[in-house]
Amino acid sequence: MPRENAEARSRRLNIILAELGKLYPDAYCALTHRNAYELLVATILSAQCTDARVNMVTPALFKKYPTPHDLAQADMRELESMIQSTGFFRSKAKSLKESTSDIVNKHGGEVPQTMEALTALRGVGRKTANVVLGNAFGINVGVVVDTHVGRLSLRLGFTKQTDPVKVEQDLVRIVPQRDWTVFSHRMIFHGRKICEARKPKCGICPLLAHCPAGQKFMAAAKND
């Protein structure tokens, strides 16, 4: 793509944002949950694990431990066994036990609704907090930057950064705050459907005309 000035870049990014909205108007959180507690648990379990795998594990988990109080009282070995297939299960079990214990003892059994309080819980970083705040409470404090969002943000020219915190800082400058939560879902949907990590389907991508990386991929493919 030709070198662009600030005005041209802003116009291109706005076109991409609008197109993503048209492509995925009903994008949603892929982690199955009924409330903030379930979403928090599912998001902790999703670290280094697919959403599909987490969704296979959580129905039995929530049936046995329907509230933060129940999970805080869980037998560690039994809990580890139930979540083992999600990977890093010992660390995740500790995070689930300690975070729900704090929710019970410090927050009256209710998942807190601030970034500061959520990130004070074991196993809860900024990404997890953004997931819970945006999807369970409708509070747009930031943008969830997972592997898909980070990868697409680089390819589409939203950022030049690779650190999730720095990527998020760039995204909140260009994405309207009202769209922060749904924007992440749209990027994740696009990453799974078309803009895959190893073999992006640039040839059928509606964003190709506005994507610097896509045009490079296509040019390289022609030269092979």
Number of C-alpha atoms within 10 A of each C-alpha: 11 5 6 10 8 8 8 11 15 14 10 19 18 14 14 20 19 11 14 19 17 11 14 16 13 10 19 16 19 14 19 17 20 9 13 19 22 23 22 26 26 24 23 21 30 20 17 10 15 13 19 12 15 23 17 14 18 22 15 13 17 18 9 13 18 14 16 25 19 15 23 20 13 17 11 16 10 11 21 20 12 16 22 16 15 20 15 15 17 16 13 23 26 17 19 27 22 18 25 28 21 21 22 18 12 13 13 12 16 17 24 21 17 14 20 11 15 23 18 13 19 19 22 21 14 19 20 25 27 25 26 30 25 22 19 20 13 13 19 19 19 22 29 29 25 15 14 19 25 25 21 21 21 17 18 19 16 23 18 14 17 14 10 18 17 13 22 22 14 17 22 15 10 14 16 11 16 12 15 21 24 22 25 22 22 23 25 26 21 20 20 13 12 17 23 15 13 6 9 17 17 20 13 10 15 14 18 17 13 17 22 16 17 22 17 14 15 15 11 10 9 8 6 5
